[in-house]
Amino acid sequence: MARLELRRPRWVDVALAVGCVVLMHLEIPLNDKAEPSAIGSLAIVVASLPLLLRSQAPVVAYVLGFITMYGVIATIATYNTMPAPVVLCAYVIAERHGLRAALVTGVCSLPIVLLILQVFSPHELLSWGTAQNLALVPLPLALGVAAHARRGYTSMLIERAEAAEHSREAEALRRVGEERLRIARDVHDVVAHAMVTINVQAGVGAHLLDRDPSQAYDTLRSIKQVSGDALTDLRAMLGLLREEQGEAPAPPVQRLADLGVLRESLLAAGVDVAFDVDPAARLLPAAVDATCFRIVQEALTNTLRHAGSTTARVRVARAADRVVLEVVDDGGTSATPLRDSGAGHGLQGMRERVAALGGTLEAGPRDGGGWRVAATVPVGTEASPSVPDGAEVPTP
């Protein structure tokens, strides 16, 4: 686990070294056994110098602190403040390296401290004064271990926060990608249906222009209606890609309730579609409802593209926890009977839509001719009405 980098300003160590020098000099007039001397002052300064190394090399500073402390003991009796440099170095060892280093430092230091107390301390070995001096060994080490643990815990919290942030970013990117893919499928379905219908109707209109101008005029009106509906749908989808101030993105507008409009455009292009829609289909959740419409639209668009003038049947049935839809056609008389084998965007888009909701889709030629598309989409235990009250669900 990565830990926070411990950065201690250089001036802190300098300030501590100066503070120890001042503190030990202040003890001299308070101690009857301590007599000021130049050698004693020099020993105090030398004993405080290891603090300048404690951030870069705390173990070396700790060892040097014990060695130079002997000079203070031998020259001037500042027993209360004399251990300060060693104590401060011991804290850094434990803070930087943790519990194991603190235990090793304590085990190695206690015999040395006992020896120093036995030789130089005015207190008996088994006395309260000895216990107070020995406490100076584990106390800074315990404080350093606590600081080390706190820094490790803080590092763990930071790592978790960064991991959570990365997860949120990845999830947001995934959702954006899925939304863009969904919009791309919607755009494909709308444009493909509109272009195929317009292409077929334009050919019919051109054929009837001289024979039956009135019928050709009706065909042009149908083309205008289909293109207008396609533009409306595209405007709604593109609204999802824009964030206009004060305006919410427009939701998808086509659902199973719009199958009647789809039938009219296909009928004008030469495809007679019969619908058998379960009335319970008006209670589908919005996502399932829109997906079912897009599957029917794309399947009938493929019928128009590959079969030409023909008849088709659409059945939508609602079960307790799923909706089943089937689109079949009779094959027609088109000169291009070859259907989407799975590599095209149409069938691929239908499969992606159904898979996104946990359903299955089958598509292939019928034994007696024509093409069949069948899909099963889970609905769930709860469903909200997706067709407004009073809307007409197409019937045969």
C-alpha positions in Angstrom: 0.0 0.0 0.0 1.4 3.4 -1.0 1.9 5.8 1.9 1.8 9.5 2.1 5.3 11.0 1.5 6.5 12.5 4.8 8.0 15.9 4.0 9.4 17.8 7.0 10.8 21.3 6.3 14.5 21.7 7.0 14.0 24.6 9.4 12.0 22.3 11.8 15.1 20.2 12.5 17.2 23.4 12.9 14.7 24.9 15.3 14.6 21.7 17.4 18.4 21.6 17.6 18.5 25.2 18.7 15.6 24.6 21.2 17.5 21.7 22.7 20.6 23.8 23.2 18.6 26.6 24.8 16.7 24.1 27.0 19.8 22.4 28.4 21.4 25.8 29.1 18.3 26.9 30.9 18.6 23.8 33.2 22.1 24.7 34.4 21.1 27.5 36.9 18.3 25.4 38.2 20.5 22.4 39.0 22.9 22.8 42.0 25.2 20.2 40.7 25.6 21.8 37.2 28.3 24.4 36.8 28.5 26.5 33.6 31.6 25.9 31.5 32.7 26.4 27.9 33.4 22.7 27.5 29.9 21.9 28.8 28.3 24.4 26.4 30.3 22.9 23.5 29.1 19.4 24.6 25.5 20.6 24.6 25.8 22.0 21.1 27.5 18.8 19.8 24.8 16.7 21.4 22.1 18.7 19.7 23.7 18.5 16.2 22.4 15.0 15.4 18.9 16.5 15.2 20.0 18.1 11.9 20.2 14.6 10.4 17.0 13.0 11.8 14.9 13.7 8.7 17.5 12.3 6.3 19.0 9.5 8.4 17.0 9.0 11.7 18.9 5.8 12.7 22.3 7.5 12.2 21.1 10.5 14.1 19.8 8.3 16.9 23.1 6.5 17.3 25.1 9.8 17.2 22.7 11.2 19.8 23.6 8.4 22.3 27.3 8.9 21.6 27.3 12.7 21.9 25.1 12.5 25.0 28.0 10.9 26.9 29.9 14.2 26.4 27.1 16.1 28.1 27.0 13.6 31.0 30.8 13.8 31.5 31.0 17.6 31.4 27.8 19.1 32.8 24.9 17.7 34.9 21.8 18.5 32.8 20.1 15.2 33.5 16.5 16.3 32.9 16.9 17.9 29.4 20.0 15.9 28.2 17.9 13.0 26.6 15.8 15.4 24.5 17.8 15.0 21.2 17.8 11.2 21.5 14.1 11.2 22.3 13.3 13.3 19.2 15.4 11.1 16.9 13.7 7.9 18.3 10.2 9.4 17.5 11.3 9.9 13.8 12.5 6.3 13.5 9.1 4.9 14.7 7.1 7.5 12.7 8.9 6.6 9.4 9.4 2.9 9.7 6.6 1.7 11.9 6.1 -0.8 14.7 8.8 -3.3 13.9 11.5 -0.7 13.8 10.2 0.8 17.0 10.4 -2.6 18.8 14.0 -3.2 17.6 15.0 0.4 18.6 13.4 -0.1 22.1 15.1 -3.5 22.7 18.5 -2.1 21.7 18.1 1.1 23.7 16.9 -0.2 27.0 20.2 -1.9 28.0 22.1 1.2 27.1 19.9 3.4 29.1 20.1 1.1 32.1 23.8 1.1 31.9 23.9 4.9 31.7 21.6 5.2 34.7 23.6 2.6 36.7 26.8 4.6 36.1 25.8 8.2 36.2 22.3 8.5 37.8 22.2 9.6 41.4 19.0 7.5 41.9 19.0 3.9 42.9 18.3 1.4 40.2 15.0 0.3 41.6 13.5 3.8 42.2 10.8 6.1 40.7 13.5 8.3 39.1 14.9 5.3 37.2 11.3 4.4 36.0 10.8 8.0 34.8 14.0 7.9 32.8 13.2 4.4 31.3 9.8 5.7 30.2 11.6 8.1 27.9 12.5 5.1 25.7 9.0 3.6 24.9 7.1 6.9 25.0 8.5 8.6 21.8 8.5 5.2 20.0 4.8 4.7 20.8 4.0 8.2 19.6 5.9 7.6 16.4 4.1 4.3 15.8 0.8 6.1 16.3 1.8 8.8 13.8 2.9 6.1 11.3 -0.3 4.2 11.6 -2.4 7.4 11.2 -0.4 8.3 8.0 -1.0 4.8 6.7 -4.7 5.0 7.4 -4.9 8.4 5.7 -3.1 6.9 2.7 -5.6 4.1 2.6 -8.5 6.5 2.7 -7.0 8.6 -0.1 -6.4 5.5 -2.2 -10.0 4.4 -1.7 -11.3 7.9 -2.6 -9.2 7.9 -5.7 -10.3 4.4 -6.6 -13.9 5.4 -6.1 -13.4 8.5 -8.2 -11.9 6.4 -11.0 -14.7 4.0 -10.7 -17.3 6.8 -11.0 -15.4 8.2 -14.0 -15.3 4.8 -15.6 -19.0 4.2 -14.9 -19.8 7.7 -16.3 -17.8 7.0 -19.4 -19.5 3.6 -19.8 -23.0 5.2 -19.4 -22.1 7.9 -21.9 -20.9 5.2 -24.4 -24.0 3.1 -23.9 -26.2 6.2 -24.4 -24.4 7.2 -27.5 -24.7 3.7 -28.9 -28.4 3.7 -28.1 -28.8 7.1 -29.9 -26.8 5.8 -32.8 -29.2 2.8 -33.1 -32.2 5.1 -32.9 -30.8 7.4 -35.6 -30.0 4.3 -37.8 -33.6 3.0 -37.4 -35.2 6.3 -38.1 -33.0 7.2 -41.1 -33.1 3.7 -42.5 -36.9 3.4 -42.3 -37.4 6.9 -43.7 -34.9 6.6 -46.5 -36.2 3.1 -47.6 -39.8 4.3 -47.5 -39.0 7.5 -49.4 -37.0 5.6 -52.0 -39.8 3.1 -52.6 -42.5 5.7 -52.7 -40.4 8.0 -55.0 -40.1 5.1 -57.4 -43.8 4.5 -57.3 -44.5 8.2 -57.8 -42.2 8.4 -60.8 -43.9 5.4 -62.3 -47.4 6.9 -61.8 -46.6 10.5 -62.7 -47.8 10.1 -66.3 -50.5 7.4 -65.7 -52.2 8.6 -62.6 -51.1 12.1 -61.5 -53.5 12.1 -58.5 -52.0 8.9 -57.2 -48.5 10.3 -57.8 -49.5 13.4 -55.8 -50.7 11.2 -52.9 -47.3 9.5 -53.0 -45.5 12.8 -52.7 -47.7 13.8 -49.8 -46.8 10.5 -48.1 -43.1 11.2 -48.7 -43.5 14.6 -47.1 -45.2 13.0 -44.1 -42.5 10.3 -43.7 -39.7 12.8 -44.0 -41.4 15.2 -41.5 -41.8 12.4 -39.0 -38.2 11.4 -39.4 -37.0 15.0 -38.9 -39.1 15.2 -35.7 -37.6 12.0 -34.4 -34.1 13.1 -35.3 -34.6 16.5 -33.5 -35.7 14.6 -30.4 -32.7 12.3 -30.5 -30.2 15.1 -31.1 -31.7 16.9 -28.2 -30.1 14.2 -26.0 -26.7 15.2 -27.3 -27.1 18.9 -26.4 -27.3 20.5 -23.1 -29.2 23.6 -23.7 -29.6 26.0 -20.7 -33.1 25.8 -19.2 -34.2 23.0 -21.6 -34.3 19.4 -20.7 -33.3 16.8 -23.4 -36.3 15.6 -25.4 -37.2 12.0 -24.7 -37.8 9.4 -27.4 -41.3 9.9 -28.9 -42.0 6.6 -30.7 -43.6 3.7 -28.9 -46.0 0.8 -29.7 -48.8 3.4 -29.7 -47.2 4.8 -32.9 -47.5 1.6 -34.9 -50.6 3.0 -36.6 -48.5 5.8 -38.1 -45.8 3.2 -39.1 -48.5 1.1 -40.8 -49.7 4.1 -42.9 -46.2 4.9 -44.2 -45.6 1.2 -45.1 -49.0 0.8 -46.7 -48.2 3.8 -49.0 -44.9 2.0 -49.9 -46.7 -1.2 -50.9 -46.4 -3.3 -47.6 -49.7 -4.3 -46.1 -49.1 -4.9 -42.4 -51.6 -6.6 -40.0 -51.1 -5.9 -36.3 -52.1 -8.1 -33.4 -51.2 -6.1 -30.3 -52.1 -7.4 -26.8 -54.0 -4.6 -24.9 -51.7 -5.3 -22.0 -48.8 -3.9 -24.1 -50.0 -0.4 -23.1 -48.6 -1.2 -19.6 -45.0 -1.8 -20.7 -42.2 0.2 -19.1 -41.0 3.0 -21.3 -37.6 1.4 -22.1 -39.2 -1.9 -23.1 -42.0 -0.1 -25.1 -39.5 2.0 -27.1 -37.3 -1.1 -27.8 -40.3 -3.1 -29.0 -41.3 -0.3 -31.4 -37.8 0.0 -32.8 -37.5 -3.8 -33.4 -40.9 -3.8 -35.2 -39.8 -0.7 -37.2 -36.5 -2.2 -38.2 -37.9 -5.6 -39.1 -40.6 -4.0 -41.3 -37.9 -1.7 -42.9 -36.0 -4.8 -43.8 -39.2 -6.2 -45.3 -39.6 -3.1 -47.4 -36.0 -3.1 -48.4 -35.6 -6.7 -49.4 -39.1 -8.0 -50.2 -40.7 -4.9 -51.8 -44.5 -5.1 -52.1 -45.7 -7.8 -49.8 -47.8 -8.5 -46.7 -46.5 -8.7 -43.2 -47.9 -9.6 -39.8 -46.9 -8.2 -36.4 -47.9 -9.9 -33.1 -47.1 -8.4 -29.7 -48.1 -10.4 -26.7 -47.6 -9.5 -23.0 -47.0 -12.3 -20.5 -46.5 -11.8 -16.7 -42.8 -11.0 -16.8 -42.0 -10.6 -20.5 -43.3 -9.3 -23.8 -43.1 -11.5 -27.0 -43.2 -9.9 -30.4 -43.0 -11.5 -33.9 -42.7 -9.9 -37.3 -43.2 -12.2 -40.4 -43.6 -11.4 -44.1 -44.5 -13.4 -47.1 -41.4 -12.7 -49.1 -42.9 -10.5 -51.8 -41.6 -10.4 -55.4 -38.5 -8.3 -54.9 -35.5 -8.9 -57.1 -33.2 -8.7 -54.1 -34.5 -11.4 -51.7 -31.2 -11.8 -49.9 -31.7 -10.7 -46.2 -29.4 -9.4 -43.5 -27.3 -12.3 -42.4 -26.2 -10.6 -39.2 -23.4 -8.4 -40.4 -25.5 -5.4 -41.2 -26.3 -2.6 -38.7 -30.1 -3.3 -38.8 -30.1 -6.8 -37.3 -27.1 -6.1 -35.2 -28.9 -3.1 -33.7 -32.0 -5.2 -32.9 -29.9 -7.8 -31.1 -28.1 -5.1 -29.1 -31.3 -3.5 -28.1 -32.8 -6.8 -26.9 -29.6 -7.9 -25.2 -29.4 -4.6 -23.3 -32.7 -5.5 -21.6 -31.7 -9.1 -21.0 -33.9 -10.6 -23.8 -33.3 -12.8 -26.9 -33.9 -12.3 -30.6 -34.2 -14.7 -33.5 -34.2 -13.8 -37.2 -34.1 -15.9 -40.3 -36.0 -17.2 -43.4 -39.3 -19.0 -43.1 -39.8 -22.5 -44.5 -42.6 -21.4 -46.7 -40.8 -18.2 -47.9 -40.4 -14.8 -46.4 -38.6 -13.7 -43.3 -39.3 -14.0 -39.5 -38.1 -11.9 -36.6 -39.0 -12.9 -33.1 -37.9 -11.3 -29.8 -38.6 -12.0 -26.1 -37.9 -9.0 -23.8 -38.2 -9.3 -20.0 -40.6 -6.7 -18.5 -40.0 -7.1 -14.7 -42.3 -7.3 -11.8 -43.3 -3.6 -12.0 -44.5 -1.7 -15.0 -45.7 1.8 -15.5 -48.1 2.8 -18.3 -46.1 3.9 -21.3 -49.1 4.6 -23.5 -51.2 7.5 -22.4 -54.8 6.9 -21.5 -57.0 7.2 -24.6 -54.2 6.4 -27.0 -55.2 3.9 -29.7 -53.3 0.7 -30.0 -53.5 -0.6 -33.6 -55.6 -3.7 -34.2 -55.9 -5.8 -37.4 
